[in-house]
């Protein structure tokens, strides 16, 4: 990656599904950041790769797709795409910084921290995240039990021993390296936004 980030603020957002990453990202974008969702990038490939299944963007299928992309395109494929888009767009527009959300891989974490960026982990309980997920199913998702919801997420939590560690998602690594933790067990979105604004202003 040739882009010089020494004078560009970089922020990453990590967290488990339905923790509130998108809501936080929207606030950063609204405050003047250029950003991209790594989750949306993988989701677009999963919709095609698992089109024959009733749940192409389930956690299991997203995990498989992400690992496949990292194996075939490099562990830093999402970072490269983000920086390429930023480099192109910044020739026409001015931004406060670069935002990467749905950060899930060590290579992404290490890059952000190497450039003195901030890594925010959005924390939310399994029960609340499950409730949000079932109440707002995306196209390509199906209703599952809380136990299945937890079981599938475990595939992202720690590396799969059958795959090279460098190409996998590892949300445990993301959480332990976070520079900031934002709690989001709120039922009220406005309360979460209030706490998020305090964090954004601090950064």
Phi, psi and omega in degrees: 000119186266349183296130180274114182258010184302329182250012182244126178288135180235134180231136175242147178235126176236166180158162179283164181307136178066025177279339181121015182300316182295319180297320178292318180299319179302324180290320177296316179299320179293338180268003173114013178269151168267135183210167178211140176270118175295329178295317179296323179298312179294322182300320181296323178286321181296324179300325179276316185293328182242033183297338182276001182252156180288344183226064186300335180248030172296164180302318180297315181288326176295320180296314179299317181294317179298315179297321178296316180297319181290328177290320187268335185239358180104148183299334183257026184301321182290319176300315180300319180294316178301309184292327176294316179294320180296314182301320180290314185287328183290349175287339181249336185229157179252136183230154178286331181179185180247133180242128173243122176237160193069041175290127184222358186238145179305322181298326179288316178301310184298323180294315180299313183289326177300327180262026175056036177273179178251141178238114183258129174256124177264117186257131178208145185291156178303316185297317181290319179295321178297317179299315178299317183296315183287333179278342183223062181294132174280158172299125183103003175243155176230160181289134179224170179281163176299321180296318179291322177303314180291319183297316181292325179293332180299337180292338179264344189286320180225155182300148175279123183296345182270000181233154176301131185299326185294340183258004186259161169286148178205084185290340174298318178296317179301313183296317183291337181264358183300138176272341180216143176244129178242114180284138179216067172257022181280138170279338182264114181298327181295325178292320177298316180298324178298314180291323179295321181296322177300317180293315181299317179297325180293322182285000000 
